[in-house]
């Protein structure tokens, strides 16, 4: 069966008070429209059609690498029925069309598949929910046999219709052949002067089709975002689900309300995560990894037994087993820590390899460097890797000892088991097992401190 998916994403979203098109605002670090498209792809759609309008260039640019999207433009905002009509010419003449919304981000794939499965040549399918307070939503009207007869919009409903608690989510699956027939017949003779997609429900009944309904497992799947408060509400609901999934995999989350996941996380056994941690992108946490409070881990792999102490930032780094990082450490892209390496407090490492058992202690910067095994780098050491135009490499070989407050001016090599005296500025190679002292000679002068006038 051919499946076309039409996603309506043309609205301005004026209540968001933003220059960014509404569908590009994020939930869990991913745009709302991207969430919808990912769910749509999971039902193995033959084609994805996105109807854009306000900020169409920004929306298209955001998805410039997604070659499976066919774009349609709704230049004038004339309602949902008019929006779907903009994609009509590109819909296959047979099969099923699934209609979704770019600002209803958390619709689940299994819900969509169940909706599609209800469609036959004699049925269409509609997703509904029951609400205690249905204000603003179109009401589902049923006959004495509980068959759906139509949808009445809030502004067109009478008092009896307003009391109906089953409401339309707008998400539906329709035989495409019928959609080709019904959309040109839509009228704008209503309170809003718009072409309502919901009018196809009455058309289906008139055509002899049964309107099957389905309710999702979670009502939040159908919630739309019209303002920042609704965006935050969905963010918290979605985060709670993601964190709960981690805990079912055996992760100890010390405060589930204060862990944010903005990507995908793979975990081993006995992982512990403290409060106010953010996991972004692709994150892998091995057995026994312990992440203390207020850390950000992004696109990184942390192997078994590693400890990330409080307030550390790790971005695009590879951390091997039993490493010790922080507190207040920063690992920038391209950093590799080998087994048992340590990066201490207020240290920064960029595009460097820190060998097994090596230590980068307090207040040091290591950039564009290769550090061997069992190296000790004292407090305040920096690799001077940048001349203002080009970057250069520093190589520190196994067993070297770098005294505190040293500057290694790249390109430079410190040999195996060599020692650099504290306070030295090294500009030439230090040979293996040698001591390098590169600092001015101390002079003690007779001195009288000034007194206050």
PyMOL commands that set and color helices and strands:
alter all, ss='L'
color gray80, all
select helices_A, chain A and resi 14-16+22-24+32-42+56-62+80-85+88-90+109-117+154-156+159-162+176-185+199-206+219-222+228-248+256-258
alter helices_A, ss='H'
color red, helices_A
select strands_A, chain A and resi 3-9+26-27+30-31+47-52+69-73+96-101+123-130+139-142+148-152+166-175+210-214+252-253+259-267+272-273+277-285+290-291+296-298+301-302+307-308+313-315+318-319+324-325+330-331+336-337+342-343+348-350+353-354+359-360+365-367+369-371+376-377+382-384+394-396+401-402+407-409+412-414+419-420+425-426+435-436
alter strands_A, ss='S'
color yellow, strands_A
deselect
rebuild
show_as cartoon
